Amino acid sequence: MKSSLNAEDGMGVASLSVIYASIIISSMFLPPIMIKNLGCKWTICVGMACYVSYSFGNLYPGWYTLIPTSVILGLGGSPLWSAKCTYLTISGNLQAAKEGKKGSDVINQYFGIFFFIFQSSAVWGNLMSSLIFGQDTEIADIPEEELLTCGAADCGLFVNATGTVNKPAQKLVWTLVGCYIGVGVLAILIVAIFLDNIDHDQTSEFRGNREPFSRTFLATFRLLKDWRLLTLIPLTMYSGFEQSFLSGEYTKNYVTCALGIHYVGFIMMCFGATNSICSFLFGRLAQYVGRATLFLLAALSNLGVVIALLYWRPHPEELPVFFVFPALWGMADAIWQTQTNALYGILFPRDKEAAFANYRMWESLGFVIAFAYSTFLCLEHKLYILLTVLVLTVITYPIVEYYEYKNPTPPIETAANTKEIGPGEESKIICQTEL
């Protein structure tokens, strides 16, 4: 929607490019510095404020408003997500210690609950935009000759939506952006007032010890010495590839091309609803079947969808099929998101901030690469690239999982003060991790 609303001179595309570039730069340095000094709670608040600033920039979109706010959003995005993941990991380990459960099981549940709520935003956000922008929509029939160019049968670089991509009235844009700003400000207030400052003692101790700035500044890069993180890079980048494919290529070359842009919101609502429900279910199911089983299910699901999209020729008469693919993709994405985030928290309990910063950096790099080649590669080639990264993920991920199965990583947090486990207390550790 961003590239459509602000299409003049490529402003929308440039804005998205700046956002992802800023996230990558931010991931390299900012998360460990902000989280260790401000704590998770206030880092989340600052990051959310950066997102709200971008909404303000869209009230009067222009190069002098969108580009600076895009930079601000990107710089705040990585600390926000790293702080969120760190908070959930700490909370999960603390709760596991209290209840005598495996830390990995509770962390999986917490990430499942989070992504259940987070992915539901795709439903409410698209419903809001559809209701607002759909007030004066004129739907045009798509000629049969144009339907022949939809899907992987055609290169897919130039999709003609038969006049259905019309910029909404400015009043409707202001209404939608105003709603987004209101929700964002309310969310900041809720977090600032009600969220527990769970790592207050750690941040106070960090500031008191005055650890050298260079050590914190380079924490993200130092963690790259760990072979486990390097081995997880294909899995992490694939998360960016697969998300960008559905939201960009599928909606453009299948939905908009064959049905019209007015169906995109409903398709993404289907994706968000399935993703939300499956995030909650898989977050709880992981303790019974293990992460590897769920990752295998996600890989097989994506593999089947990619192969089907290579041969499917979309047509309006096959309307239910348009919803089957995003539903299956949402189920798989629920696994990629919940289990990969939980895996990072379990593998790197002593370097959570740097670990999740790496996660966001490599995932964003996947987004950037997919975004970069989207304008000059044919759809068939994009599907083969997605398939290649998926196969590489299936090869590399089990190496880390098997090592963790044989050599479980003990959690740090065992009490409310989040102190590290002392000598002689190793026997109290409730080990991870079911393969």
Helices and strands as residue ranges (DSSP letters): H 2-5, G 8-10, H 11-57, H 63-99, H 103-119, H 121-133, G 134-136, H 144-147, G 151-153, H 170-194, H 200-209, H 213-217, H 219-222, G 223-225, H 227-231, H 233-244, I 245-256, H 257-258, G 261-263, H 264-289, H 291-311, G 316-318, H 319-347, H 352-373, H 379-406, G 426-428
